[in-house]
Amino acid sequence: MKQLKGLRVGLFTSGGLSSTAVAAWLAENDVDVTCYVADIGQQAPLPAGELAARLSQYGLKSKAVDLRAEMAGTALDLVTYQATYEGGYWNTTGASRAVLVGGLGPVLRADGCDVLAHGCVGGGNDQSRFARYAARFTPDLTVFTPWTRAWMLERFPTRTDMSTYLSGLGYAKELTDWVAYSVDGGLAGFSHESDALESLTTAPASVEPLMTVWPQDAAAEPETFTVRFEGGRPVAVDGTAVTPLEAMERANALGARHGISLRTVVENRVNGTKCRGVYEAPGLDVLGPCLDALYQACLDKPSAALLRQLSATLGTAVYEGRFHDASGRAAAGGADLLAAGVSGTVEATLYRGNVQVQRLLDLADAPGTARQTRFTHGGHHWITQAG
């Protein structure tokens, strides 16, 4: 604590219990701390602007920074690379850590901060992710990790202690009622973790989705839509041109209506332990299968096999916070090369948790991988490929 005094601390604040408790405790002990709230499209526990305003009401210096466009671009990277992790889920939490450090780092620097701090617990996935991305994007800032310090753990040995402390200061229930349950996310997706979910006997239906619905609660009628990809990136939905942010918003809305997403996964964490969570990413689970159908049609056999390898490498890199390491950038460069010529329109139908590709239209061949010839013979349709 003494070392922090006299320095300007920029604290990444999500509204979660641990980061909010850190902010309040440091401010109470006369540390010059500013809460930086990144808007990556999250609605829970509070939207970014509302959270920053609420923290200011409690006497904390706070600043909201709009990173929705950056988050959308990174989310669509995951689609292009088909970069899922164990259990086939899109690790949107891991992806967002690169967006946060890459986007907030320059703001902290411009505001004269000496220290970058976050509220992630010691030994968890995010501890490693933030350390790696800070080394990559903000090597000039000192990284402060409160929950690895004995004096913080002595003051707040449990999450209940954090909640009690904030409640005593008058903080609203939206910021304190997260003792046994936590969420993390933004426009790309949300993760749900809880004490109950750690038991394999707890049904995932105990989770209340934030972005989508359980399939049994989805729309009663199917819905067909089209999405146009160029170079492996979505550029139009139902014939209307979209920016990356608009593509994510449109895909999220489609997926939400039809109960797309919601995966329950027991995964291997960075530190060697296992955890169980429920993950929702409706927009990515709509766009991902559509682009995969194009890859199947446009890439030759060696290219498709290589893309699968790169996808697995990138899925792990995102999870472990290595997306911007040399290996991650190299894998992404290879995947970008393979995706560069893959263009076409996909018609798909959504219905109660399912994405069914109906038709592929206006395909463009992938230069450097295959030249496709389509012909009919004896009532059969054939596609030949020549490198």
TALINSUL-V315808 format. One record per residue. N is the residue number from 1. RES is the residue in one letter. PHI is phi in whole degrees, 0 to 359 (NA if undefined). PSI is psi in degrees with one decimal (* if undefined). NEAR is the number of other ideal C-beta (glycine too) atoms within 10 Angstrom. Layout:
# TALINSUL-V315808
n:res:phi:psi:near
N:RES:PHI:PSI:NEAR
N:RES:PHI:PSI:NEAR
This chain:
# TALINSUL-V315808
n:res:phi:psi:near
1:M:NA:-42.0:13
2:K:297:-37.3:7
3:Q:294:-29.0:10
4:L:284:-27.3:20
5:K:291:133.7:12
6:G:95:-7.9:9
7:L:251:157.5:14
8:R:260:121.3:15
9:V:253:125.3:23
10:G:258:113.0:28
11:L:255:121.6:28
12:F:291:119.0:22
13:T:235:120.4:27
14:S:259:-12.1:28
15:G:94:-3.9:23
16:G:290:162.8:19
17:L:299:-45.2:25
18:S:290:-42.3:20
19:S:288:-34.7:23
20:T:292:-41.1:30
21:A:297:-39.8:27
22:V:299:-47.0:29
23:A:300:-48.2:27
24:A:295:-40.8:23
25:W:291:-42.8:20
26:L:296:-43.9:23
27:A:296:-39.6:20
28:E:297:-27.5:11
29:N:260:26.0:13
30:D:64:30.3:10
31:V:272:136.8:23
32:D:282:90.5:18
33:V:241:136.8:26
34:T:241:132.4:22
35:C:273:118.7:29
36:Y:259:116.4:25
37:V:252:110.2:27
38:A:276:130.4:26
39:D:270:101.1:19
40:I:247:23.2:27
41:G:92:11.3:25
42:Q:283:149.7:25
43:Q:243:-11.4:15
44:A:233:143.7:17
45:P:290:-23.1:22
46:L:213:150.6:19
47:P:302:152.5:16
48:A:304:-48.9:23
49:G:298:-41.3:12
50:E:293:-38.1:15
51:L:296:-46.0:23
52:A:299:-41.4:23
53:A:295:-39.9:14
54:R:295:-43.6:20
55:L:298:-37.2:26
56:S:296:-37.2:13
57:Q:296:-28.8:12
58:Y:274:7.0:18
59:G:91:8.9:11
60:L:265:137.8:19
61:K:290:133.5:16
62:S:213:155.3:21
63:K:211:126.0:18
64:A:266:137.8:19
65:V:232:124.8:18
66:D:280:110.6:14
67:L:239:24.9:23
68:R:295:-41.6:20
69:A:297:-41.8:16
70:E:295:-39.1:20
71:M:293:-39.0:28
72:A:296:-42.2:24
73:G:299:-42.5:16
74:T:292:-39.2:22
75:A:300:-41.3:30
76:L:287:-22.9:23
77:D:302:-44.9:21
78:L:301:-40.1:26
79:V:295:-50.4:28
80:T:304:-42.3:26
81:Y:273:-5.5:27
82:Q:51:42.0:22
83:A:270:78.6:29
84:T:261:165.2:22
85:Y:250:-167.3:21
86:E:308:138.2:14
87:G:80:2.6:12
88:G:76:20.5:12
89:Y:260:153.9:25
90:W:277:116.6:27
91:N:277:75.5:28
92:T:291:-28.9:26
93:T:295:-48.3:23
94:G:299:-40.6:26
95:A:296:-36.4:25
96:S:292:-24.8:30
97:R:295:-36.5:24
98:A:294:-39.0:25
99:V:296:-42.7:23
100:L:296:-49.7:25
101:V:289:-42.7:29
102:G:295:-32.3:17
103:G:270:-39.9:22
104:L:275:-27.0:23
105:G:308:-51.8:22
106:P:298:-30.5:13
107:V:291:-43.8:16
108:L:301:-44.9:25
109:R:298:-44.6:16
110:A:295:-30.1:8
111:D:275:3.2:12
112:G:81:21.3:10
113:C:286:144.4:24
114:D:262:-25.2:17
115:V:231:135.4:19
116:L:256:123.7:25
117:A:234:153.2:28
118:H:216:165.0:28
119:G:255:19.9:22
120:C:286:144.4:25
121:V:290:152.2:15
122:G:293:138.1:13
123:G:85:-5.1:14
124:G:275:177.1:16
125:N:303:-45.6:22
126:D:292:-27.1:20
127:Q:302:-46.4:19
128:S:290:-40.9:20
129:R:298:-48.2:27
130:F:295:-37.0:23
131:A:297:-43.9:16
132:R:290:-42.5:20
133:Y:287:-30.5:23
134:A:294:-40.6:20
135:A:297:-31.8:14
136:R:280:-44.6:18
137:F:257:-29.5:20
138:T:227:57.1:20
139:P:294:-15.5:9
140:D:276:-10.7:9
141:L:258:140.3:18
142:T:285:134.6:15
143:V:263:124.6:16
144:F:250:122.4:22
145:T:244:91.8:20
146:P:305:-40.0:25
147:W:277:13.5:19
148:T:253:1.1:13
149:R:261:130.9:13
150:A:300:-37.5:7
151:W:291:-26.7:8
152:M:283:-39.9:20
153:L:291:-30.7:14
154:E:290:-36.9:8
155:R:286:-37.4:16
156:F:230:77.1:20
157:P:292:-22.7:10
158:T:223:165.0:10
159:R:293:-29.0:18
160:T:298:-39.0:12
161:D:296:-38.8:13
162:M:297:-47.1:25
163:S:298:-43.9:22
164:T:298:-42.1:14
165:Y:299:-49.2:19
166:L:293:-38.4:22
167:S:298:-38.8:14
168:G:295:-24.9:10
169:L:273:-2.0:14
170:G:92:12.7:9
171:Y:292:145.4:20
172:A:292:157.4:14
173:K:301:-32.5:11
174:E:302:-24.1:14
175:L:255:-8.7:23
176:T:245:-17.1:21
177:D:269:53.0:14
178:W:227:38.4:21
179:V:290:-48.9:16
180:A:250:7.6:13
181:Y:212:139.6:17
182:S:216:150.4:18
183:V:230:155.3:24
184:D:210:133.2:19
185:G:173:-168.5:23
186:G:190:-153.3:28
187:L:291:-19.0:24
188:A:280:-29.9:28
189:G:164:171.2:31
190:F:230:146.4:25
191:S:247:145.4:20
192:H:237:126.4:23
193:E:226:148.0:19
194:S:199:163.1:19
195:D:301:-39.6:12
196:A:294:-42.1:14
197:L:294:-23.8:21
198:E:295:-19.0:13
199:S:274:125.3:9
200:L:290:-7.0:8
201:T:270:-4.0:5
202:T:273:124.5:15
203:A:290:138.8:9
204:P:296:-16.9:15
205:A:297:-10.0:11
206:S:290:-15.3:12
207:V:279:136.6:23
208:E:259:109.5:11
209:P:299:150.5:17
210:L:254:-24.0:15
211:M:245:-30.5:24
212:T:232:-162.7:25
213:V:224:159.7:22
214:W:294:144.2:15
215:P:308:-36.0:15
216:Q:293:-16.0:9
217:D:257:6.3:10
218:A:281:174.6:21
219:A:304:144.6:14
220:A:283:-20.0:6
221:E:246:142.7:9
222:P:291:161.3:13
223:E:224:130.3:12
224:T:253:137.4:13
225:F:217:170.1:18
226:T:235:148.0:17
227:V:224:130.4:25
228:R:261:127.0:22
229:F:250:139.4:26
230:E:228:123.3:16
231:G:61:32.2:14
232:G:78:10.5:25
233:R:239:138.8:20
234:P:288:128.9:26
235:V:237:-12.5:16
236:A:205:143.2:17
237:V:234:125.2:21
238:D:52:39.1:12
239:G:83:-1.6:10
240:T:255:127.5:10
241:A:298:142.0:10
242:V:225:146.5:18
243:T:282:168.2:13
244:P:305:-41.9:20
245:L:295:-43.3:18
246:E:294:-36.2:15
247:A:299:-43.2:25
248:M:293:-42.1:31
249:E:296:-42.5:18
250:R:294:-44.3:21
251:A:294:-38.2:29
252:N:299:-43.1:27
253:A:295:-41.4:15
254:L:298:-48.9:22
255:G:297:-37.5:27
256:A:296:-40.1:21
257:R:295:-26.3:16
258:H:242:19.6:25
259:G:65:32.8:22
260:I:279:141.2:29
261:S:96:-155.9:28
262:L:71:87.8:24
263:R:245:138.0:17
264:T:255:122.9:18
265:V:226:135.9:17
266:V:258:111.5:13
267:E:244:161.2:17
268:N:268:119.6:13
269:R:276:170.2:14
270:V:300:-37.7:17
271:N:273:8.4:12
272:G:95:-8.0:7
273:T:272:174.2:11
274:K:246:150.1:10
275:C:219:160.9:16
276:R:239:131.8:18
277:G:215:167.6:23
278:V:245:130.6:23
279:Y:235:134.9:26
280:E:233:131.9:29
281:A:210:70.7:32
282:P:300:-40.2:27
283:G:294:-42.4:32
284:L:291:-35.2:27
285:D:284:-10.5:27
286:V:272:-49.1:28
287:L:286:-37.2:31
288:G:303:-53.2:21
289:P:296:-31.4:18
290:C:295:-46.4:24
291:L:292:-36.8:23
292:D:301:-36.7:17
293:A:297:-37.4:20
294:L:293:-42.8:23
295:Y:301:-41.7:21
296:Q:300:-37.1:11
297:A:277:-31.2:16
298:C:259:-26.8:26
299:L:267:140.5:22
300:D:286:173.4:19
301:K:300:-49.3:11
302:P:298:-38.2:11
303:S:292:-40.9:21
304:A:296:-40.2:15
305:A:294:-40.9:11
306:L:295:-41.1:17
307:L:299:-38.9:24
308:R:299:-40.3:12
309:Q:295:-44.7:12
310:L:295:-36.3:23
311:S:299:-44.6:20
312:A:295:-41.9:16
313:T:298:-44.1:20
314:L:288:-34.9:26
315:G:300:-42.2:23
316:T:291:-39.3:20
317:A:298:-40.9:24
318:V:296:-44.2:28
319:Y:296:-40.2:25
320:E:269:1.5:19
321:G:77:28.2:27
322:R:247:17.5:24
323:F:300:-32.3:29
324:H:253:11.2:18
325:D:291:167.7:16
326:A:302:-41.2:8
327:S:294:-39.3:14
328:G:293:-43.0:22
329:R:294:-36.7:13
330:A:294:-43.7:12
331:A:296:-41.2:24
332:A:295:-38.9:20
333:G:298:-40.7:10
334:G:295:-42.8:17
335:A:294:-38.7:23
336:D:299:-39.9:16
337:L:297:-43.4:17
338:L:292:-34.8:23
339:A:279:-17.0:26
340:A:305:-37.5:16
341:G:260:7.8:18
342:V:270:106.4:26
343:S:223:150.6:20
344:G:163:170.6:20
345:T:251:132.4:19
346:V:248:128.3:25
347:E:257:125.6:16
348:A:222:155.5:22
349:T:242:134.9:14
350:L:251:134.7:23
351:Y:200:114.4:18
352:R:42:62.5:17
353:G:89:-2.6:18
354:N:245:143.3:15
355:V:242:114.2:21
356:Q:243:114.8:12
357:V:287:127.8:15
358:Q:262:-51.6:13
359:R:214:151.8:11
360:L:246:127.6:17
361:L:235:148.9:11
362:D:54:47.4:9
363:L:291:143.8:17
364:A:245:133.8:15
365:D:290:155.7:19
366:A:268:107.4:26
367:P:301:139.9:11
368:G:84:-6.2:13
369:T:242:-48.5:23
370:A:200:149.0:20
371:R:247:125.0:13
372:Q:254:138.4:16
373:T:236:128.7:10
374:R:251:131.3:9
375:F:209:164.7:9
376:T:242:135.4:8
377:H:212:125.0:7
378:G:60:32.2:5
379:G:84:-2.7:5
380:H:254:145.4:7
381:H:258:131.5:8
382:W:236:148.3:10
383:I:235:117.6:11
384:T:256:153.1:10
385:Q:230:136.1:16
386:A:228:132.2:8
387:G:294:*:10
